[in-house]
């Protein structure tokens, strides 16, 4: 099995027109509006939270007490 992390591409979404811009852009390439400087604020809002860790499996039940053997049967007359 291969557990590679997914690729993450971060863009700046224009607050005016919604166009996705490269992170290096200072203004929107579509409408010219000023883009936010801090990409980490955008990242926190757009990345979903990690799923919770699965619970530990339950421990098996303890075995019951042993059962005493029954009394021997009396001999039969033949």
PDB file with SEQRES, HELIX, SHEET and CRYST1 records, atoms N, CA, C and O in Angstrom:
SEQRES   1 A   78  UNK UNK UNK UNK UNK UNK UNK UNK UNK UNK UNK UNK UNK          
SEQRES   2 A   78  UNK UNK UNK UNK UNK UNK UNK UNK UNK UNK UNK UNK UNK          
SEQRES   3 A   78  UNK UNK UNK UNK UNK UNK UNK UNK UNK UNK UNK UNK UNK          
SEQRES   4 A   78  UNK UNK UNK UNK UNK UNK UNK UNK UNK UNK UNK UNK UNK          
SEQRES   5 A   78  UNK UNK UNK UNK UNK UNK UNK UNK UNK UNK UNK UNK UNK          
SEQRES   6 A   78  UNK UNK UNK UNK UNK UNK UNK UNK UNK UNK UNK UNK UNK          
HELIX    1 AA1 UNK A   39  UNK A   46  1                                   8    
SHEET    1 AA1 2 UNK A  12  UNK A  13  0                                        
SHEET    2 AA1 2 UNK A  20  UNK A  21 -1                                        
CRYST1    1.000    1.000    1.000  90.00  90.00  90.00 P 1           1          
ATOM      1  N   UNK A   1       0.833  -1.184   0.000  1.00  0.00           N  
ATOM      2  CA  UNK A   1       0.000   0.000   0.000  1.00  0.00           C  
ATOM      3  C   UNK A   1       0.876   1.245   0.000  1.00  0.00           C  
ATOM      4  O   UNK A   1       1.976   1.243   0.553  1.00  0.00           O  
ATOM      5  N   UNK A   2       0.398   2.267  -0.600  1.00  0.00           N  
ATOM      6  CA  UNK A   2       1.154   3.508  -0.675  1.00  0.00           C  
ATOM      7  C   UNK A   2       0.320   4.621  -0.039  1.00  0.00           C  
ATOM      8  O   UNK A   2      -0.828   4.847  -0.421  1.00  0.00           O  
ATOM      9  N   UNK A   3       0.897   5.290   0.908  1.00  0.00           N  
ATOM     10  CA  UNK A   3       0.185   6.363   1.590  1.00  0.00           C  
ATOM     11  C   UNK A   3       0.837   7.696   1.254  1.00  0.00           C  
ATOM     12  O   UNK A   3       1.564   8.261   2.072  1.00  0.00           O  
ATOM     13  N   UNK A   4       0.584   8.184   0.084  1.00  0.00           N  
ATOM     14  CA  UNK A   4       1.122   9.478  -0.317  1.00  0.00           C  
ATOM     15  C   UNK A   4       0.133  10.570   0.069  1.00  0.00           C  
ATOM     16  O   UNK A   4      -1.075  10.401  -0.093  1.00  0.00           O  
ATOM     17  N   UNK A   5       0.639  11.686   0.576  1.00  0.00           N  
ATOM     18  CA  UNK A   5      -0.287  12.789   0.875  1.00  0.00           C  
ATOM     19  C   UNK A   5      -0.821  13.383  -0.422  1.00  0.00           C  
ATOM     20  O   UNK A   5      -0.137  13.388  -1.446  1.00  0.00           O  
ATOM     21  N   UNK A   6      -2.024  13.871  -0.365  1.00  0.00           N  
ATOM     22  CA  UNK A   6      -2.608  14.478  -1.557  1.00  0.00           C  
ATOM     23  C   UNK A   6      -1.893  15.783  -1.887  1.00  0.00           C  
ATOM     24  O   UNK A   6      -1.327  16.433  -1.008  1.00  0.00           O  
ATOM     25  N   UNK A   7      -1.924  16.153  -3.147  1.00  0.00           N  
ATOM     26  CA  UNK A   7      -1.302  17.390  -3.586  1.00  0.00           C  
ATOM     27  C   UNK A   7      -2.220  18.555  -3.230  1.00  0.00           C  
ATOM     28  O   UNK A   7      -3.432  18.481  -3.428  1.00  0.00           O  
ATOM     29  N   UNK A   8      -1.644  19.612  -2.713  1.00  0.00           N  
ATOM     30  CA  UNK A   8      -2.424  20.777  -2.300  1.00  0.00           C  
ATOM     31  C   UNK A   8      -2.035  21.961  -3.163  1.00  0.00           C  
ATOM     32  O   UNK A   8      -0.867  22.349  -3.205  1.00  0.00           O  
ATOM     33  N   UNK A   9      -3.004  22.530  -3.847  1.00  0.00           N  
ATOM     34  CA  UNK A   9      -2.754  23.742  -4.619  1.00  0.00           C  
ATOM     35  C   UNK A   9      -3.516  24.876  -3.948  1.00  0.00           C  
ATOM     36  O   UNK A   9      -4.715  24.776  -3.689  1.00  0.00           O  
ATOM     37  N   UNK A  10      -2.803  25.939  -3.679  1.00  0.00           N  
ATOM     38  CA  UNK A  10      -3.404  27.076  -2.993  1.00  0.00           C  
ATOM     39  C   UNK A  10      -3.515  28.227  -3.979  1.00  0.00           C  
ATOM     40  O   UNK A  10      -2.552  28.571  -4.665  1.00  0.00           O  
ATOM     41  N   UNK A  11      -4.691  28.812  -4.040  1.00  0.00           N  
ATOM     42  CA  UNK A  11      -4.912  29.992  -4.869  1.00  0.00           C  
ATOM     43  C   UNK A  11      -5.575  31.062  -4.018  1.00  0.00           C  
ATOM     44  O   UNK A  11      -6.113  30.786  -2.946  1.00  0.00           O  
ATOM     45  N   UNK A  12      -5.523  32.271  -4.515  1.00  0.00           N  
ATOM     46  CA  UNK A  12      -6.223  33.376  -3.853  1.00  0.00           C  
ATOM     47  C   UNK A  12      -7.511  33.626  -4.614  1.00  0.00           C  
ATOM     48  O   UNK A  12      -7.492  33.867  -5.821  1.00  0.00           O  
ATOM     49  N   UNK A  13      -8.637  33.568  -3.902  1.00  0.00           N  
ATOM     50  CA  UNK A  13      -9.927  33.822  -4.527  1.00  0.00           C  
ATOM     51  C   UNK A  13     -10.243  35.305  -4.394  1.00  0.00           C  
ATOM     52  O   UNK A  13     -10.171  35.868  -3.302  1.00  0.00           O  
ATOM     53  N   UNK A  14     -10.588  35.923  -5.497  1.00  0.00           N  
ATOM     54  CA  UNK A  14     -10.890  37.353  -5.501  1.00  0.00           C  
ATOM     55  C   UNK A  14     -12.180  37.623  -4.720  1.00  0.00           C  
ATOM     56  O   UNK A  14     -13.198  36.978  -4.972  1.00  0.00           O  
ATOM     57  N   UNK A  15     -12.147  38.568  -3.774  1.00  0.00           N  
ATOM     58  CA  UNK A  15     -13.360  38.884  -3.021  1.00  0.00           C  
ATOM     59  C   UNK A  15     -14.425  39.594  -3.864  1.00  0.00           C  
ATOM     60  O   UNK A  15     -15.597  39.619  -3.489  1.00  0.00           O  
ATOM     61  N   UNK A  16     -14.022  40.166  -4.993  1.00  0.00           N  
ATOM     62  CA  UNK A  16     -14.971  40.888  -5.852  1.00  0.00           C  
ATOM     63  C   UNK A  16     -15.672  39.969  -6.853  1.00  0.00           C  
ATOM     64  O   UNK A  16     -16.900  39.908  -6.903  1.00  0.00           O  
ATOM     65  N   UNK A  17     -14.857  39.244  -7.661  1.00  0.00           N  
ATOM     66  CA  UNK A  17     -15.451  38.457  -8.750  1.00  0.00           C  
ATOM     67  C   UNK A  17     -15.373  36.949  -8.539  1.00  0.00           C  
ATOM     68  O   UNK A  17     -16.022  36.196  -9.265  1.00  0.00           O  
ATOM     69  N   UNK A  18     -14.590  36.491  -7.556  1.00  0.00           N  
ATOM     70  CA  UNK A  18     -14.480  35.065  -7.281  1.00  0.00           C  
ATOM     71  C   UNK A  18     -13.471  34.330  -8.138  1.00  0.00           C  
ATOM     72  O   UNK A  18     -13.375  33.105  -8.055  1.00  0.00           O  
ATOM     73  N   UNK A  19     -12.716  35.041  -8.958  1.00  0.00           N  
ATOM     74  CA  UNK A  19     -11.709  34.413  -9.825  1.00  0.00           C  
ATOM     75  C   UNK A  19     -10.568  33.840  -8.989  1.00  0.00           C  
ATOM     76  O   UNK A  19     -10.126  34.465  -8.024  1.00  0.00           O  
ATOM     77  N   UNK A  20     -10.093  32.646  -9.362  1.00  0.00           N  
ATOM     78  CA  UNK A  20      -8.965  32.021  -8.674  1.00  0.00           C  
ATOM     79  C   UNK A  20      -7.671  32.557  -9.271  1.00  0.00           C  
ATOM     80  O   UNK A  20      -7.441  32.437 -10.475  1.00  0.00           O  
ATOM     81  N   UNK A  21      -6.815  33.155  -8.419  1.00  0.00           N  
ATOM     82  CA  UNK A  21      -5.552  33.740  -8.850  1.00  0.00           C  
ATOM     83  C   UNK A  21      -4.383  32.992  -8.212  1.00  0.00           C  
ATOM     84  O   UNK A  21      -4.549  32.334  -7.185  1.00  0.00           O  
ATOM     85  N   UNK A  22      -3.193  33.095  -8.826  1.00  0.00           N  
ATOM     86  CA  UNK A  22      -1.991  32.522  -8.224  1.00  0.00           C  
ATOM     87  C   UNK A  22      -1.705  33.227  -6.911  1.00  0.00           C  
ATOM     88  O   UNK A  22      -2.112  34.371  -6.710  1.00  0.00           O  
ATOM     89  N   UNK A  23      -1.002  32.541  -6.016  1.00  0.00           N  
ATOM     90  CA  UNK A  23      -0.718  33.106  -4.690  1.00  0.00           C  
ATOM     91  C   UNK A  23       0.219  34.301  -4.763  1.00  0.00           C  
ATOM     92  O   UNK A  23       0.229  35.118  -3.842  1.00  0.00           O  
ATOM     93  N   UNK A  24       1.012  34.433  -5.831  1.00  0.00           N  
ATOM     94  CA  UNK A  24       1.947  35.552  -5.952  1.00  0.00           C  
ATOM     95  C   UNK A  24       1.263  36.852  -6.379  1.00  0.00           C  
ATOM     96  O   UNK A  24       1.828  37.933  -6.212  1.00  0.00           O  
ATOM     97  N   UNK A  25       0.075  36.755  -6.917  1.00  0.00           N  
ATOM     98  CA  UNK A  25      -0.616  37.944  -7.418  1.00  0.00           C  
ATOM     99  C   UNK A  25      -1.046  38.856  -6.272  1.00  0.00           C  
ATOM    100  O   UNK A  25      -1.491  38.383  -5.226  1.00  0.00           O  
ATOM    101  N   UNK A  26      -0.909  40.172  -6.478  1.00  0.00           N  
ATOM    102  CA  UNK A  26      -1.356  41.172  -5.498  1.00  0.00           C  
ATOM    103  C   UNK A  26      -2.745  41.697  -5.854  1.00  0.00           C  
ATOM    104  O   UNK A  26      -3.515  42.102  -4.983  1.00  0.00           O  
ATOM    105  N   UNK A  27      -3.047  41.682  -7.153  1.00  0.00           N  
ATOM    106  CA  UNK A  27      -4.359  42.126  -7.622  1.00  0.00           C  
ATOM    107  C   UNK A  27      -4.953  41.029  -8.504  1.00  0.00           C  
ATOM    108  O   UNK A  27      -4.224  40.223  -9.083  1.00  0.00           O  
ATOM    109  N   UNK A  28      -6.262  41.007  -8.599  1.00  0.00           N  
ATOM    110  CA  UNK A  28      -6.964  40.009  -9.398  1.00  0.00           C  
ATOM    111  C   UNK A  28      -6.641  40.203 -10.876  1.00  0.00           C  
ATOM    112  O   UNK A  28      -6.704  41.317 -11.395  1.00  0.00           O  
ATOM    113  N   UNK A  29      -6.293  39.103 -11.547  1.00  0.00           N  
ATOM    114  CA  UNK A  29      -5.975  39.184 -12.972  1.00  0.00           C  
ATOM    115  C   UNK A  29      -7.233  39.331 -13.825  1.00  0.00           C  
ATOM    116  O   UNK A  29      -7.143  39.635 -15.014  1.00  0.00           O  
ATOM    117  N   UNK A  30      -8.388  39.120 -13.232  1.00  0.00           N  
ATOM    118  CA  UNK A  30      -9.651  39.223 -13.965  1.00  0.00           C  
ATOM    119  C   UNK A  30     -10.264  40.622 -13.852  1.00  0.00           C  
ATOM    120  O   UNK A  30     -10.621  41.229 -14.861  1.00  0.00           O  
ATOM    121  N   UNK A  31     -10.386  41.138 -12.608  1.00  0.00           N  
ATOM    122  CA  UNK A  31     -11.080  42.418 -12.428  1.00  0.00           C  
ATOM    123  C   UNK A  31     -10.188  43.520 -11.847  1.00  0.00           C  
ATOM    124  O   UNK A  31     -10.594  44.682 -11.835  1.00  0.00           O  
ATOM    125  N   UNK A  32      -8.979  43.187 -11.362  1.00  0.00           N  
ATOM    126  CA  UNK A  32      -8.063  44.193 -10.845  1.00  0.00           C  
ATOM    127  C   UNK A  32      -8.245  44.528  -9.377  1.00  0.00           C  
ATOM    128  O   UNK A  32      -7.558  45.411  -8.862  1.00  0.00           O  
ATOM    129  N   UNK A  33      -9.152  43.846  -8.687  1.00  0.00           N  
ATOM    130  CA  UNK A  33      -9.369  44.117  -7.264  1.00  0.00           C  
ATOM    131  C   UNK A  33      -8.155  43.659  -6.453  1.00  0.00           C  
ATOM    132  O   UNK A  33      -7.438  42.745  -6.860  1.00  0.00           O  
ATOM    133  N   UNK A  34      -7.931  44.304  -5.297  1.00  0.00           N  
ATOM    134  CA  UNK A  34      -6.817  43.933  -4.437  1.00  0.00           C  
ATOM    135  C   UNK A  34      -7.121  42.596  -3.759  1.00  0.00           C  
ATOM    136  O   UNK A  34      -8.230  42.364  -3.277  1.00  0.00           O  
ATOM    137  N   UNK A  35      -6.106  41.722  -3.733  1.00  0.00           N  
ATOM    138  CA  UNK A  35      -6.264  40.398  -3.131  1.00  0.00           C  
ATOM    139  C   UNK A  35      -5.700  40.400  -1.714  1.00  0.00           C  
ATOM    140  O   UNK A  35      -4.795  41.180  -1.419  1.00  0.00           O  
ATOM    141  N   UNK A  36      -6.216  39.539  -0.828  1.00  0.00           N  
ATOM    142  CA  UNK A  36      -5.688  39.479   0.538  1.00  0.00           C  
ATOM    143  C   UNK A  36      -4.229  39.030   0.527  1.00  0.00           C  
ATOM    144  O   UNK A  36      -3.820  38.244  -0.328  1.00  0.00           O  
ATOM    145  N   UNK A  37      -3.441  39.539   1.491  1.00  0.00           N  
ATOM    146  CA  UNK A  37      -2.018  39.215   1.552  1.00  0.00           C  
ATOM    147  C   UNK A  37      -1.754  37.876   2.217  1.00  0.00           C  
ATOM    148  O   UNK A  37      -0.878  37.132   1.775  1.00  0.00           O  
ATOM    149  N   UNK A  38      -2.489  37.554   3.267  1.00  0.00           N  
ATOM    150  CA  UNK A  38      -2.198  36.374   4.058  1.00  0.00           C  
ATOM    151  C   UNK A  38      -2.913  35.154   3.470  1.00  0.00           C  
ATOM    152  O   UNK A  38      -4.128  35.015   3.610  1.00  0.00           O  
ATOM    153  N   UNK A  39      -2.162  34.279   2.816  1.00  0.00           N  
ATOM    154  CA  UNK A  39      -2.730  33.078   2.202  1.00  0.00           C  
ATOM    155  C   UNK A  39      -3.142  32.073   3.272  1.00  0.00           C  
ATOM    156  O   UNK A  39      -4.052  31.276   3.041  1.00  0.00           O  
ATOM    157  N   UNK A  40      -2.492  32.091   4.442  1.00  0.00           N  
ATOM    158  CA  UNK A  40      -2.824  31.134   5.490  1.00  0.00           C  
ATOM    159  C   UNK A  40      -4.249  31.326   5.994  1.00  0.00           C  
ATOM    160  O   UNK A  40      -4.902  30.350   6.364  1.00  0.00           O  
ATOM    161  N   UNK A  41      -4.748  32.561   6.016  1.00  0.00           N  
ATOM    162  CA  UNK A  41      -6.138  32.787   6.401  1.00  0.00           C  
ATOM    163  C   UNK A  41      -7.082  32.110   5.403  1.00  0.00           C  
ATOM    164  O   UNK A  41      -8.103  31.541   5.791  1.00  0.00           O  
ATOM    165  N   UNK A  42      -6.736  32.176   4.134  1.00  0.00           N  
ATOM    166  CA  UNK A  42      -7.554  31.535   3.112  1.00  0.00           C  
ATOM    167  C   UNK A  42      -7.451  30.021   3.218  1.00  0.00           C  
ATOM    168  O   UNK A  42      -8.433  29.310   3.006  1.00  0.00           O  
ATOM    169  N   UNK A  43      -6.266  29.534   3.544  1.00  0.00           N  
ATOM    170  CA  UNK A  43      -6.039  28.100   3.638  1.00  0.00           C  
ATOM    171  C   UNK A  43      -6.859  27.494   4.765  1.00  0.00           C  
ATOM    172  O   UNK A  43      -7.454  26.431   4.587  1.00  0.00           O  
ATOM    173  N   UNK A  44      -6.903  28.148   5.924  1.00  0.00           N  
ATOM    174  CA  UNK A  44      -7.661  27.629   7.057  1.00  0.00           C  
ATOM    175  C   UNK A  44      -9.143  27.500   6.728  1.00  0.00           C  
ATOM    176  O   UNK A  44      -9.802  26.570   7.193  1.00  0.00           O  
ATOM    177  N   UNK A  45      -9.664  28.409   5.944  1.00  0.00           N  
ATOM    178  CA  UNK A  45     -11.092  28.398   5.637  1.00  0.00           C  
ATOM    179  C   UNK A  45     -11.440  27.378   4.558  1.00  0.00           C  
ATOM    180  O   UNK A  45     -12.560  26.867   4.531  1.00  0.00           O  
ATOM    181  N   UNK A  46     -10.482  27.072   3.659  1.00  0.00           N  
ATOM    182  CA  UNK A  46     -10.825  26.223   2.523  1.00  0.00           C  
ATOM    183  C   UNK A  46     -10.467  24.753   2.714  1.00  0.00           C  
ATOM    184  O   UNK A  46     -10.968  23.909   1.971  1.00  0.00           O  
ATOM    185  N   UNK A  47      -9.626  24.421   3.675  1.00  0.00           N  
ATOM    186  CA  UNK A  47      -9.220  23.035   3.873  1.00  0.00           C  
ATOM    187  C   UNK A  47     -10.118  22.396   4.930  1.00  0.00           C  
ATOM    188  O   UNK A  47     -10.232  22.911   6.042  1.00  0.00           O  
ATOM    189  N   UNK A  48     -10.755  21.280   4.588  1.00  0.00           N  
ATOM    190  CA  UNK A  48     -11.619  20.631   5.579  1.00  0.00           C  
ATOM    191  C   UNK A  48     -10.790  20.033   6.712  1.00  0.00           C  
ATOM    192  O   UNK A  48      -9.617  19.704   6.533  1.00  0.00           O  
ATOM    193  N   UNK A  49     -11.401  19.901   7.854  1.00  0.00           N  
ATOM    194  CA  UNK A  49     -10.714  19.332   9.010  1.00  0.00           C  
ATOM    195  C   UNK A  49     -10.485  17.841   8.793  1.00  0.00           C  
ATOM    196  O   UNK A  49     -11.227  17.190   8.057  1.00  0.00           O  
ATOM    197  N   UNK A  50      -9.468  17.317   9.430  1.00  0.00           N  
ATOM    198  CA  UNK A  50      -9.165  15.889   9.327  1.00  0.00           C  
ATOM    199  C   UNK A  50     -10.254  15.090  10.038  1.00  0.00           C  
ATOM    200  O   UNK A  50     -10.800  15.539  11.045  1.00  0.00           O  
ATOM    201  N   UNK A  51     -10.567  13.914   9.516  1.00  0.00           N  
ATOM    202  CA  UNK A  51     -11.584  13.096  10.189  1.00  0.00           C  
ATOM    203  C   UNK A  51     -11.062  12.623  11.541  1.00  0.00           C  
ATOM    204  O   UNK A  51      -9.851  12.513  11.731  1.00  0.00           O  
ATOM    205  N   UNK A  52     -11.949  12.347  12.469  1.00  0.00           N  
ATOM    206  CA  UNK A  52     -11.496  11.892  13.780  1.00  0.00           C  
ATOM    207  C   UNK A  52     -10.830  10.519  13.676  1.00  0.00           C  
ATOM    208  O   UNK A  52     -11.133   9.741  12.772  1.00  0.00           O  
ATOM    209  N   UNK A  53      -9.936  10.236  14.594  1.00  0.00           N  
ATOM    210  CA  UNK A  53      -9.252   8.947  14.616  1.00  0.00           C  
ATOM    211  C   UNK A  53     -10.246   7.852  14.976  1.00  0.00           C  
ATOM    212  O   UNK A  53     -11.143   8.066  15.792  1.00  0.00           O  
ATOM    213  N   UNK A  54     -10.088   6.687  14.372  1.00  0.00           N  
ATOM    214  CA  UNK A  54     -11.013   5.599  14.711  1.00  0.00           C  
ATOM    215  C   UNK A  54     -10.793   5.151  16.145  1.00  0.00           C  
ATOM    216  O   UNK A  54      -9.682   5.242  16.669  1.00  0.00           O  
ATOM    217  N   UNK A  55     -11.834   4.677  16.768  1.00  0.00           N  
ATOM    218  CA  UNK A  55     -11.752   4.214  18.147  1.00  0.00           C  
ATOM    219  C   UNK A  55     -10.964   2.916  18.240  1.00  0.00           C  
ATOM    220  O   UNK A  55     -10.869   2.161  17.272  1.00  0.00           O  
ATOM    221  N   UNK A  56     -10.416   2.674  19.388  1.00  0.00           N  
ATOM    222  CA  UNK A  56      -9.677   1.428  19.609  1.00  0.00           C  
ATOM    223  C   UNK A  56     -10.660   0.269  19.675  1.00  0.00           C  
ATOM    224  O   UNK A  56     -11.769   0.418  20.189  1.00  0.00           O  
ATOM    225  N   UNK A  57     -10.260  -0.874  19.161  1.00  0.00           N  
ATOM    226  CA  UNK A  57     -11.177  -2.011  19.233  1.00  0.00           C  
ATOM    227  C   UNK A  57     -11.367  -2.433  20.677  1.00  0.00           C  
ATOM    228  O   UNK A  57     -10.468  -2.276  21.503  1.00  0.00           O  
ATOM    229  N   UNK A  58     -12.527  -2.963  20.977  1.00  0.00           N  
ATOM    230  CA  UNK A  58     -12.837  -3.378  22.338  1.00  0.00           C  
ATOM    231  C   UNK A  58     -12.018  -4.602  22.735  1.00  0.00           C  
ATOM    232  O   UNK A  58     -11.671  -5.426  21.889  1.00  0.00           O  
ATOM    233  N   UNK A  59     -11.720  -4.712  23.994  1.00  0.00           N  
ATOM    234  CA  UNK A  59     -10.988  -5.879  24.500  1.00  0.00           C  
ATOM    235  C   UNK A  59     -11.933  -7.068  24.540  1.00  0.00           C  
ATOM    236  O   UNK A  59     -13.125  -6.898  24.793  1.00  0.00           O  
ATOM    237  N   UNK A  60     -11.421  -8.268  24.294  1.00  0.00           N  
ATOM    238  CA  UNK A  60     -12.299  -9.436  24.362  1.00  0.00           C  
ATOM    239  C   UNK A  60     -12.768  -9.663  25.790  1.00  0.00           C  
ATOM    240  O   UNK A  60     -12.088  -9.290  26.746  1.00  0.00           O  
ATOM    241  N   UNK A  61     -13.919 -10.268  25.922  1.00  0.00           N  
ATOM    242  CA  UNK A  61     -14.467 -10.536  27.255  1.00  0.00           C  
ATOM    243  C   UNK A  61     -13.627 -11.596  27.959  1.00  0.00           C  
ATOM    244  O   UNK A  61     -13.049 -12.476  27.321  1.00  0.00           O  
ATOM    245  N   UNK A  62     -13.572 -11.497  29.263  1.00  0.00           N  
ATOM    246  CA  UNK A  62     -12.830 -12.483  30.053  1.00  0.00           C  
ATOM    247  C   UNK A  62     -13.559 -13.813  29.985  1.00  0.00           C  
ATOM    248  O   UNK A  62     -14.789 -13.848  29.950  1.00  0.00           O  
ATOM    249  N   UNK A  63     -12.804 -14.913  29.966  1.00  0.00           N  
ATOM    250  CA  UNK A  63     -13.482 -16.219  29.917  1.00  0.00           C  
ATOM    251  C   UNK A  63     -14.236 -16.474  31.209  1.00  0.00           C  
ATOM    252  O   UNK A  63     -13.859 -15.973  32.269  1.00  0.00           O  
ATOM    253  N   UNK A  64     -15.289 -17.245  31.117  1.00  0.00           N  
ATOM    254  CA  UNK A  64     -16.101 -17.568  32.294  1.00  0.00           C  
ATOM    255  C   UNK A  64     -15.383 -18.560  33.213  1.00  0.00           C  
ATOM    256  O   UNK A  64     -14.350 -19.119  32.844  1.00  0.00           O  
ATOM    257  N   UNK A  65     -15.916 -18.767  34.367  1.00  0.00           N  
ATOM    258  CA  UNK A  65     -15.335 -19.716  35.330  1.00  0.00           C  
ATOM    259  C   UNK A  65     -15.541 -21.126  34.807  1.00  0.00           C  
ATOM    260  O   UNK A  65     -16.551 -21.408  34.162  1.00  0.00           O  
ATOM    261  N   UNK A  66     -14.597 -22.011  35.078  1.00  0.00           N  
ATOM    262  CA  UNK A  66     -14.770 -23.391  34.603  1.00  0.00           C  
ATOM    263  C   UNK A  66     -15.930 -24.067  35.326  1.00  0.00           C  
ATOM    264  O   UNK A  66     -16.231 -23.753  36.477  1.00  0.00           O  
ATOM    265  N   UNK A  67     -16.559 -24.980  34.644  1.00  0.00           N  
ATOM    266  CA  UNK A  67     -17.701 -25.700  35.197  1.00  0.00           C  
ATOM    267  C   UNK A  67     -17.184 -26.977  35.857  1.00  0.00           C  
ATOM    268  O   UNK A  67     -16.377 -27.697  35.270  1.00  0.00           O  
ATOM    269  N   UNK A  68     -17.643 -27.257  37.068  1.00  0.00           N  
ATOM    270  CA  UNK A  68     -17.229 -28.465  37.776  1.00  0.00           C  
ATOM    271  C   UNK A  68     -17.849 -29.674  37.105  1.00  0.00           C  
ATOM    272  O   UNK A  68     -18.990 -29.613  36.647  1.00  0.00           O  
ATOM    273  N   UNK A  69     -17.112 -30.767  37.041  1.00  0.00           N  
ATOM    274  CA  UNK A  69     -17.687 -31.962  36.420  1.00  0.00           C  
ATOM    275  C   UNK A  69     -18.824 -32.495  37.278  1.00  0.00           C  
ATOM    276  O   UNK A  69     -18.869 -32.259  38.485  1.00  0.00           O  
ATOM    277  N   UNK A  70     -19.722 -33.201  36.658  1.00  0.00           N  
ATOM    278  CA  UNK A  70     -20.853 -33.783  37.382  1.00  0.00           C  
ATOM    279  C   UNK A  70     -20.410 -34.958  38.267  1.00  0.00           C  
ATOM    280  O   UNK A  70     -19.302 -35.468  38.101  1.00  0.00           O  
ATOM    281  N   UNK A  71     -21.244 -35.379  39.180  1.00  0.00           N  
ATOM    282  CA  UNK A  71     -20.943 -36.514  40.041  1.00  0.00           C  
ATOM    283  C   UNK A  71     -20.954 -37.805  39.231  1.00  0.00           C  
ATOM    284  O   UNK A  71     -21.714 -37.933  38.271  1.00  0.00           O  
ATOM    285  N   UNK A  72     -20.116 -38.755  39.614  1.00  0.00           N  
ATOM    286  CA  UNK A  72     -20.113 -40.014  38.850  1.00  0.00           C  
ATOM    287  C   UNK A  72     -21.432 -40.762  39.045  1.00  0.00           C  
ATOM    288  O   UNK A  72     -22.072 -40.637  40.089  1.00  0.00           O  
ATOM    289  N   UNK A  73     -21.824 -41.519  38.062  1.00  0.00           N  
ATOM    290  CA  UNK A  73     -23.066 -42.279  38.134  1.00  0.00           C  
ATOM    291  C   UNK A  73     -22.814 -43.547  38.961  1.00  0.00           C  
ATOM    292  O   UNK A  73     -21.735 -44.136  38.892  1.00  0.00           O  
ATOM    293  N   UNK A  74     -23.807 -43.955  39.734  1.00  0.00           N  
ATOM    294  CA  UNK A  74     -23.621 -45.188  40.498  1.00  0.00           C  
ATOM    295  C   UNK A  74     -23.578 -46.396  39.580  1.00  0.00           C  
ATOM    296  O   UNK A  74     -24.174 -46.389  38.504  1.00  0.00           O  
ATOM    297  N   UNK A  75     -22.880 -47.422  40.004  1.00  0.00           N  
ATOM    298  CA  UNK A  75     -22.818 -48.612  39.158  1.00  0.00           C  
ATOM    299  C   UNK A  75     -24.208 -49.241  39.035  1.00  0.00           C  
ATOM    300  O   UNK A  75     -25.016 -49.157  39.960  1.00  0.00           O  
ATOM    301  N   UNK A  76     -24.465 -49.834  37.955  1.00  0.00           N  
ATOM    302  CA  UNK A  76     -25.744 -50.515  37.735  1.00  0.00           C  
ATOM    303  C   UNK A  76     -25.561 -52.010  37.944  1.00  0.00           C  
ATOM    304  O   UNK A  76     -24.497 -52.560  37.658  1.00  0.00           O  
ATOM    305  N   UNK A  77     -26.621 -52.675  38.455  1.00  0.00           N  
ATOM    306  CA  UNK A  77     -26.568 -54.127  38.660  1.00  0.00           C  
ATOM    307  C   UNK A  77     -26.917 -54.819  37.369  1.00  0.00           C  
ATOM    308  O   UNK A  77     -27.880 -54.464  36.689  1.00  0.00           O  
ATOM    309  N   UNK A  78     -26.142 -55.783  37.054  1.00  0.00           N  
ATOM    310  CA  UNK A  78     -26.460 -56.482  35.827  1.00  0.00           C  
ATOM    311  C   UNK A  78     -26.951 -57.873  36.073  1.00  0.00           C  
ATOM    312  O   UNK A  78     -27.262 -58.594  35.125  1.00  0.00           O  
TER     313      UNK A  78                                                      
END                                                                             
